């Protein structure tokens, strides 16, 4: 787990822990989804990234060259590069916020 991901998970868990301490153990749906996304740091293929982002292969490579999406990573035992779903979703949020 990279440091940024660890920090995000830690912050989300601290926020939930503070609610438990205050006697309000309910968390919002958004908080639960954020924790779930962090914990499910799932590797996906280039094809899955294109489906997730609803883009073509050419657009994918354009975004990759422009560093608008993270670079793929090698994984032991796999020949192809992989990306992580939560990082791709974060890239999508950043792209949409600039539009």
C-alpha positions as a Python dict, from the first residue, in 0.01 Angstrom:
ca = {
    (1, 'X'): (0, 0, 0),
    (2, 'X'): (148, 336, -98),
    (3, 'X'): (176, 621, 151),
    (4, 'X'): (-101, 834, -1),
    (5, 'X'): (-342, 542, 11),
    (6, 'X'): (-241, 462, 368),
    (7, 'X'): (-298, 826, 467),
    (8, 'X'): (-643, 834, 304),
    (9, 'X'): (-745, 513, 479),
    (10, 'X'): (-608, 638, 811),
    (11, 'X'): (-795, 970, 779),
    (12, 'X'): (-1121, 794, 690),
    (13, 'X'): (-1090, 553, 983),
    (14, 'X'): (-1003, 835, 1226),
    (15, 'X'): (-1312, 1026, 1113),
    (16, 'X'): (-1532, 721, 1174),
    (17, 'X'): (-1357, 653, 1508),
    (18, 'X'): (-1427, 1008, 1625),
    (19, 'X'): (-1796, 958, 1548),
    (20, 'X'): (-1798, 642, 1758),
    (21, 'X'): (-1630, 828, 2047),
    (22, 'X'): (-1888, 1106, 2024),
    (23, 'X'): (-2168, 851, 2050),
    (24, 'X'): (-2284, 892, 1691),
    (25, 'X'): (-2170, 568, 1538),
    (26, 'X'): (-2358, 620, 1216),
    (27, 'X'): (-2148, 698, 913),
    (28, 'X'): (-2276, 847, 591),
    (29, 'X'): (-2305, 645, 275),
    (30, 'X'): (-2027, 856, 120),
    (31, 'X'): (-1794, 776, 413),
    (32, 'X'): (-1870, 404, 384),
    (33, 'X'): (-1809, 412, 8),
    (34, 'X'): (-1479, 597, 54),
    (35, 'X'): (-1355, 338, 305),
    (36, 'X'): (-1469, 56, 76),
    (37, 'X'): (-1288, 209, -223),
    (38, 'X'): (-966, 248, -28),
    (39, 'X'): (-978, -105, 107),
    (40, 'X'): (-1057, -248, -236),
    (41, 'X'): (-739, -125, -403),
    (42, 'X'): (-806, -357, -696),
    (43, 'X'): (-574, -404, -996),
    (44, 'X'): (-741, -378, -1338),
    (45, 'X'): (-627, -412, -1699),
    (46, 'X'): (-601, -143, -1966),
    (47, 'X'): (-922, -275, -2121),
    (48, 'X'): (-1101, -243, -1787),
    (49, 'X'): (-968, 112, -1747),
    (50, 'X'): (-1114, 202, -2087),
    (51, 'X'): (-1449, 54, -1985),
    (52, 'X'): (-1441, 228, -1646),
    (53, 'X'): (-1366, 562, -1812),
    (54, 'X'): (-1587, 495, -2117),
    (55, 'X'): (-1305, 585, -2357),
    (56, 'X'): (-1132, 432, -2658),
    (57, 'X'): (-782, 284, -2658),
    (58, 'X'): (-652, 590, -2846),
    (59, 'X'): (-803, 829, -2590),
    (60, 'X'): (-655, 615, -2313),
    (61, 'X'): (-305, 654, -2457),
    (62, 'X'): (-360, 1029, -2507),
    (63, 'X'): (-454, 1068, -2139),
    (64, 'X'): (-163, 848, -2034),
    (65, 'X'): (85, 1055, -2241),
    (66, 'X'): (-59, 1375, -2093),
    (67, 'X'): (-20, 1226, -1743),
    (68, 'X'): (-392, 1273, -1674),
    (69, 'X'): (-413, 913, -1560),
    (70, 'X'): (-152, 725, -1357),
    (71, 'X'): (107, 508, -1524),
    (72, 'X'): (51, 135, -1524),
    (73, 'X'): (251, -89, -1295),
    (74, 'X'): (414, -425, -1344),
    (75, 'X'): (298, -704, -1117),
    (76, 'X'): (488, -1019, -1043),
    (77, 'X'): (366, -1306, -1256),
    (78, 'X'): (189, -1083, -1512),
    (79, 'X'): (321, -964, -1847),
    (80, 'X'): (82, -673, -1891),
    (81, 'X'): (73, -352, -1694),
    (82, 'X'): (-206, -299, -1442),
    (83, 'X'): (-379, 4, -1295),
    (84, 'X'): (-575, 37, -973),
    (85, 'X'): (-947, 102, -983),
    (86, 'X'): (-945, 358, -700),
    (87, 'X'): (-664, 556, -867),
    (88, 'X'): (-850, 554, -1199),
    (89, 'X'): (-1168, 674, -1027),
    (90, 'X'): (-969, 955, -867),
    (91, 'X'): (-830, 1049, -1210),
    (92, 'X'): (-1185, 1052, -1349),
    (93, 'X'): (-1297, 1285, -1066),
    (94, 'X'): (-1007, 1520, -1140),
    (95, 'X'): (-1079, 1520, -1514),
    (96, 'X'): (-1448, 1594, -1454),
    (97, 'X'): (-1377, 1874, -1208),
    (98, 'X'): (-1166, 2054, -1470),
    (99, 'X'): (-1447, 2047, -1728),
}
